[in-house]
Amino acid sequence: MKVLAILSPREGTDIRSAIASHAVEELRALWQLYREGTVREMYSPGGPGAILILETASPATARSLLGQLPLLANQVMALELIELRPFAALQMLFAGDRT
């Protein structure tokens, strides 16, 4: 299943300092998840944080795996997970079409 993960800075955190102190560990851990095929895509939101697309068995699995990233484990970042499902609404266009 595809899971969208949004990592954003926690309120009240000196984000630049916190990221700098964990950057190498964070990137190594993220690279490992990418090499394993768990993290499929990585994007920047244009500032501190990350947008990740994961392939996992469940959102709970995604939360467990990402929870090991240093910035999440040390409460620097907050995590939001969204399960991505196929977009099925287009079938409404053909609901009355019998051809």
C-alpha positions in Angstrom: 0.0 0.0 0.0 1.2 3.5 -0.7 1.4 5.9 2.2 2.1 9.6 2.0 4.3 10.8 4.9 4.5 14.5 5.7 7.3 15.5 8.1 7.1 19.0 9.4 8.9 20.9 12.2 7.4 20.8 15.6 6.4 24.1 17.2 9.0 25.7 19.4 11.9 23.7 18.0 15.1 25.4 16.9 14.8 23.6 13.7 18.0 24.6 12.0 20.1 23.6 15.0 18.2 20.4 15.5 18.4 19.3 11.9 22.1 20.1 11.8 22.8 17.9 14.8 21.0 14.9 13.3 21.5 15.5 9.6 24.1 12.8 8.8 22.3 10.1 10.9 18.9 11.1 9.4 20.2 10.9 5.8 21.8 7.5 6.4 18.6 6.1 7.9 16.5 7.6 5.1 18.9 6.2 2.4 18.6 2.7 4.0 14.7 2.9 3.8 15.1 4.0 0.2 17.5 1.1 -0.7 15.1 -1.4 1.0 12.3 -0.1 -1.2 10.2 1.2 1.6 10.7 4.9 0.7 9.9 5.2 -3.0 9.9 9.0 -3.5 11.2 11.9 -1.6 10.3 15.6 -2.0 11.1 18.9 -0.3 8.2 21.1 0.8 10.4 24.1 0.1 11.6 24.5 3.7 12.4 22.3 6.6 10.6 19.0 6.5 10.0 16.3 3.9 7.3 14.7 1.8 7.8 10.9 1.4 5.9 8.3 -0.6 6.3 4.9 1.0 5.3 1.3 0.1 4.4 -0.5 3.3 1.9 -3.2 4.5 0.0 -0.5 6.5 0.2 3.0 7.9 1.1 1.5 11.2 4.1 -0.2 9.6 5.1 3.2 8.0 4.8 4.9 11.4 7.0 2.3 13.0 9.7 2.5 10.3 9.7 6.2 10.1 9.7 6.5 13.9 13.3 5.3 13.8 14.4 8.3 11.9 16.5 10.5 14.2 14.4 13.7 13.6 11.2 11.9 14.5 12.7 9.8 17.3 14.1 13.0 18.9 10.8 14.9 18.5 12.3 17.4 16.1 9.7 16.7 13.4 6.0 15.8 13.5 4.6 13.1 11.3 1.3 12.9 9.4 0.5 9.8 7.4 -2.2 9.5 4.7 -3.0 6.2 3.1 -3.2 6.6 -0.6 -5.8 4.6 -2.5 -6.6 4.5 -6.2 -8.8 7.4 -7.4 -12.2 5.7 -8.1 -14.4 8.7 -8.7 -13.8 8.7 -12.5 -16.0 5.7 -12.8 -19.0 8.0 -12.1 -18.5 9.3 -15.6 -19.4 5.9 -17.0 -22.1 4.8 -14.5 -25.0 5.3 -17.0 -23.0 4.4 -20.1 -23.8 0.8 -21.2 -21.7 0.9 -24.4 
